Each structure stands twice: as structure tokens, then as C-alpha cells.
Amino acid sequence: MPPKPNVISKKRLDAIEPIENLISEFPSLSVRKIASAVGVSTKIVQTILSDDLHLKPYKLQNWHRLETHDYEKRLDFANWCIGLGPYFKNWLICSDEAYFYLTLPLNKQNNREWLDSRPWEGIETPLHDEKVLVWCGMSEERIYGPYYFETSVNQHNYLSMLKLFYEKHRKVKEYKNYYFQQDGATPHTANAVQTWLTGKFGDKFLPKHKWPPRSPDLNPCDYFLWGYLKGRVYSPLPKTLDDLKTNIEREIKNINKKTLKTVFENFEKRCNLVVSAEGGHIEEK
């Protein structure tokens, strides 16, 4: 008995060109809609997209909306950093705050079950989850912190925290060579804070007009540290805020100098990318 003709292969071959034309015009079209439009199975569509057209399903990045004046500020900052020379990144301290919640954040994409009817069960989450606000500073050599804010941040408790940080920083060899960065959050830009930091770092303090707004892609705390920590501090799951703090401190200690060096090499690359983008958004590396 002769073998059956390879109908699937014929369908796949005939569908390559129409799928390529369709996806070039509508790149966000779902596999199901492509299959319906071309008249083939979703399996064939997936095979053509990956094996024949060599495409991958990338998610669009979430970016802060840049205001008109942000482009110039981002470009000026990147050019300023590059102009300080290749060793600037070795003497930079970047800082930021982030909230850490006691309950493990849910990934809705993973909370699925294949069933024949809608399940009654659900996942309980607290209406008002306990949280702690964490401040850290980062350089190529070390991480300063964590420092915790038990209440909302204002210029007074922020300045008190900075004084603790600076006492630790003063013990670092050649501490006067370091630049200090912070973003434009209201407690950071208070006159008392700006004056104190200028007194300690002099012209190596990046004042409020220097740091470009809406630029987490230029702060190592944003593009590395917070995501790295939040991916690790929930193992084991903390039961109390003290447990959570213990986990945070453990994971910070586990970050080695090689990793920090790589993070700040990435900072230098990002400055060059901002220049190439004329101050616009840059591709995450």
C-alpha cells in the first residue's frame, strides 16, 4: 500500500508566503488569527513562524513616557558621563528606593489550569499587603545598605538615612573621588538635602538639574538591583517583614564584585546608546 501523501508539508509550504506577508503588515497578530486568516492549523502557523521565518514572540517593553524636554536632558547627561572618561563608572554611586511586599507578587500568566469548567478555587491576596521601603546605593565595588524606611519618606528621614550611608562611605579608600547620584523624588530635591550632599561630595554630587527625569534605564538600581532582588527574596517565603528583611540582606551579600563590575560596564554602554538614540528610549541590554 503506497504511503499517504504528506498533506501537512504541502499545506505548510503553501502557507509560508501568505503568513510572511500577513505578519509583516500586522506583527502583533495572534497565532489563532493568523491560522484563521490563512486556513491552516495553529500548529502549522507556529512551525512556520519559528522554523521557516525564524521569528520569536517578543513582548513590547514598558517605558516611561518621555516629555519633550527629557530628550535633551538625557542626551546632555549621557554626553557628560562619556566626557568624564572611561573610568567615570568606577567612581559612581547610584542610589534609589523601592517597595518590597511581604506577599510574593503573582504572575497572572502562570496562574492557569487546563480544566473542562471554570474552577471555584482562587488565589487569596491581602487587600493591604505589608511592605517595606528599601534604599540602596551601588558602586562598582560595593552595595550600600539596605536602609529601611518604616514610614513614608520625607526630607528629614531621608537626610538622616544619608548621614548613616555617608559614615559608611567615609571608610572607603579614596572616598572623596566618588560621584553620587539620586533621582528627582521630592525628598531628594529638598534644599536641605541638596545642600548637605553638595557639602559632602562637592562638584561630584549630581544635583537635581543634572539627573534626567523618567530615566530608570540609566540607574543600575532600576535596571538591575531591584529586579534581581525581587526574583530571589521570596525563597524561602517570608512570614513577617523581619523575614523579608533578612532575605533582602542575604541576597545583597550574595552579589559579588564581578556582577557589580558587569552592571556598571552596562551603564557605560547605556550612555552610548542614549547618545545614539539622541536622548530617546534605548533597547534593554
N, C-alpha and C positions, 0 to 999 in steps of 0.2 A: 504494500500500500504506500503510495507516494506521500512524502511529508506535506503537511498543510503549508500553504504559502505564508510567509511572515507578514501578516497584515499589519501588525503593530509597527514594524520597521517602516513599512510603506507610509503609514499614517504619520509617523514621526518625521520622515523625510519630507513629505508634502507640507507639513505644518511649520517647518523651521522658518521659511521666509516670511509667511504671514505673521508669525509670532514676533519675529525680529522687527518687522515694520510696526506692529502694534505697540510693542514695548518701547520702541524709540520715540513714539509720539506720546504715549501715556506710561511713563516709567513707574507710576505708583499703582498701576492696575493690579488687582489681586489675581492669584493663580486661578481661582474659581471663575472669575470673569473672563480671563484670557481663554480658558478652556471652553467656556460657553460661546464666546465670540468666534473661535476657530473651529469648534465642533470636534474636539478631542478630549480625552480624559485629563484630569488634573495631574495624574502620574506622568503622562507624556509631556505636559507643559513643564513640570518640574525638571524632567530629564533634559529637555531641550534647553531650558534656561541655564542649568548648571553644566551639562556636558557638552552641548553644541555651541551655545553662545557665551559660555564661561562667565556668567553673571552671578552676583551674590546679593542677597536681600539686606541692604544696609538701611539702618534706621537714621532718620534725619536728626541732627544734633539740635539740642535746645540751647539757644544763645540769648543773652540779654539784648534787648533792643537798643541799638546804639543811636544816640541823638546826633544831630548834625555836627556839633562841636566836638563830639567824642573822637571822631576820626583823627582830627588834628592833634588832640591831646595824646592819643595812643601812639601816633607816629612820632611826636616830639619825645615822648618818654622812651620809646624803643631806640630812637637815634641817640638820645642822651646816654642810655646804658651802653650801647655799642661804642660810643665815643670815649667812654671811660677806659676802654681797652679790654683785652680778653680775660684779665684777671679780676675784673669787677665782680663777677659772680662768686669769686672766692671770699669776698668781703661783704656779702649782702645777708642781712637778716630780714626775712619776710614774716609777717605775722597776720593772724586772723582769729576770729571766733566762730564756733559752730555749735549747734544744739545736738546733743545725743539723747535719744529717748530710751526709756527703760525697756519698752517692748520692742521686739525685733520688727523692723519695718517689713510690711508684706509686699511680696512681688505678685501682683494680680495675675501676671502671665503664667505663674506656676500653680495657682490655686484652681486647678481644673480636674474634673473627674469624668471619665467616659462612662455614662450610665444610660439606661433606657427611659429614665424620667428624672425630673428635676429633684435633687436631694433636699431633704428637710434640714439637714445639718448646715451649720455655718461656722464661721471663724469669729470668735469674740475678740474685740479690741476695746481698750478703755476709751471712754469719751474724752477724758482729760488725762493724758498719759504723763507720768512723771518724767522729768527731763533735767538735764544739767547743761549749762553753757560753759564751753571749754575754750580757753585761749592757749595758743601755742605760737612760739616763734621758731623759725627754721633757718639754719645756715647750712653751708656745705659740710660743716664739721659736726654739728650737733642740733638737737631739738631742745628748746627751752620750754619747760612746762611738763605736764599740763597745769594750768591755773584754772580754778573753778569759780564761777560767779553763781552764788546761791540766789541772788535777786537779779532784777533787770539791771543792765549795765548803764551807768551814768558816768560823767566825767570824774567824779570823786572816787568811786571804787575802781574805775579803770586806771586812774593815775596811781592809786595805792598798789594795784597789781603791777604796774610798770616799774615801780620802785623796787619791788621784790625781784622782778626779772633783771633789772639793771645790777642789783647787788650780785647776782649770779654771773651776769655777763662780765663784770669787772674782774672776775677771777680768771677770765680767758686771756691767754697770751696775746699781746698786741690788740687788745680790745678797742683801742682808740682808732683802729683802721677800719672798723666796721660801719657800713651804712645800715640804716634802719627804715623799714617800710611798714606802713599800715594803710588801710583803705580810708575812705571818706565817711565812715559812720559818724553820727553826731557826737558821741562821746569822744571820738578820736580827734575831732576838729575843734574842740573847745579850746579857748585861748590858753587856759592854764596848762592843758596837756601839750599843746604845740610849743609853748614857751619852755616847759620843763624838758621836753625832748630835744629842743634846739640847744638848751644849756648843756645837755649831756653828750649829744652827738655832733653839735656844731653844724657845719655845712654838709655833713654826712647823714643828716636826718632829711628824709623826703617829706617836705611839708605838704599841706593839703592841696596846694595848687599843682604839685608835681605828679602825684599819682593819678592816672586816668580813671574816671568812673566807669562802672559797668565792665570791668576787665578781670574777671576771675581767671581767665585763660593766661594771665601773666603773674598770678600769685601761686607759688608752689603749694601753699596750704590748700588752695581750692582745687588745683588740677591734680594734686597727688594725695596730700596727707589725709584730708577728711574722708575721701572715698576709700582709701586704703584701710584706715582705722575702722570705719563703719562696716567693712566687709569681714572684720575679724573679732571685734569686741563682743559679739554675741555668742561666742563659743568659749567656755560654756555659757549658757543663758544666764544673765544676771537676774537675781531675785530682788535686789534692792539697788538704790543708787550707789551705795558704797561698793557693791559688787561690780557695778558698771564702771565706776572709777578705777577699781583695781584692774579690771580688764584693759581699760584705756592705758593706764600706766604700764602694764605689762607689754602691750603691743608697741608702745612708743619705744621702750627699751630694746625691743627686738629689731628696730630699724637700724641697720648698720651704716657705716660711713660710705661704703661703696654705693649703697642705694641713694644716699643723700647726694653724693657726687653726681650720679646719673640724673637725678632730679634737677640739679642746678645747671648741668650741661643742657638739659631740655629747656631751661629758662632762656639760655643764650640763643638757642635755635628759635624759640618762640619770638624773641625780639626781632630776629632777622625776618621771620615770616610776617610779622606785623608791618615791617618796612615794605616787604614785597607786596603786601595787601593794601598798602597806602593807608594804614590805620584801621582797616576793616577786620572782619572776623577771620580767624585762621583755622586751618584744619588741625584737629587734635592729633598729637603725635604720641 
